Amino acid sequence: MMETATYLARRQRLETYFDRTAADAWAKLTADGPVSRIRATVREGRERMRTTLLSAMPADLTGLRVLDAGCGTGALAVEAARRGAHVVATDLSATLVNLARERLPAIDGPGTVEFRVADMLDPTLGRFDWVVAMDSLIHYEAKDMASMVAKLAACADRGVVFTFAPRTLLLTLMGWAGKLLPRGDRSPELEPIREATLRQLLGAHPALTGFTVGASTRINTAFYKSQSLELTRA
């Protein structure tokens, strides 16, 4: 597992935030009920990104194992299972995992979902054909993120698809503004990264030899800005 001080500190903060501070808000955002205009744009952006990440994998996932790394309330895991995958969906937050279990619908076909409260980097999770990490790495510094992607790739036989926060003026300003709030009111900071910087870090990482850094797609709604990146085994 990762053991850098910056990684461990941020992981602990994320676990506390999503388990306690933001649990109710996250439950409403990921449900089907009405939300504010701001949250509606976030919901729209997340739906578009989820579709983008799923489209990076084969349309038919029958018999394949997929790790949903940082599954939240489980929407992506359910969609992958509906396409035939055996999904292991992990999250640090027991609150979100319990909600995901409660919401899990019946899956027609051979696909399955197993939700676990676990660190996405836990090597005992086993091997997978694909690893997907939607908005679960965006709070980590660039070097930590690259190392996390490398560890996820180590258990992926076909590829890894993940998102990062693109370095834009708006996201940078939002980050500065967030640091002015009282500590108890702050959500975990995003760590905006330039795509070129991330590609360079991934390309130079010794553990990613044999992977090709591929397509990238940016999703941009009013209050949701995220970018996907694909790594596939050559």
C-alpha positions, 0 to 999 in steps of 0.5 A: 500500500501507499505509505507517504505522509501526504497520501496517508493524511489525505486518505484519513481526511477523505474517509472522515469527510465521506463517512460523516460530514458529507454523507447525507449530501452525497446520498441525495446527490446520487439518488434520483430525487430533486436537487438544487441547480448547482447539484443538478449540474454535478449530477449531470456531469457525473452521469456523463463521466460514468458513461465515458469510463464505461465506454473505455471497456468492452461493451460485453463484460461477461466473465470479466472482473472489474475493480470499482476503486472508490465506488461511492454509492455504487452506480458505476459498479451496477452498470458494469455488472449489468454488462456481465462483469463480476465487480468488486466495489471498494470505498473507504467510507462504510457509510457510502458502502452501506448505502450502496448495498441498500440501493443494489438492484437485482442484476439480470444476467451473470454479472455480480457486485460485491461491495467492500469497505477497503482501501482500493490499493489493498493487494488482497483484493486480487487481480482484475481485467479492468480497474476503474477509479471515478473521481476517487484519485482527484484529491491526491497530489500528482506524484501520489496519484501517479503511484496510486495508478501504478499500484492499481495497474499492477493488478489489472490485466487489461487496463485502468481507466480513471479521472483527474481534476484538470488544471483550469483557472476556475478549479485553481481559484476554487481551491484557493477560495476553499482554503479561506474557509474555516477548517471544519467547513472545508471539503477535501481539496481537489488537486488540479493537474495538467494533463501533460504533467500527469502523462509525463509522470505515468510514462516515467513510472517504472511500474507502468512499463508495458502500459500505453497512456491513451485517450482522455476526455474532459467533462465540463458542466457548470459545477463539475469538471473532471477528465478521464485518462485510459491506460491499457496493456500494450 
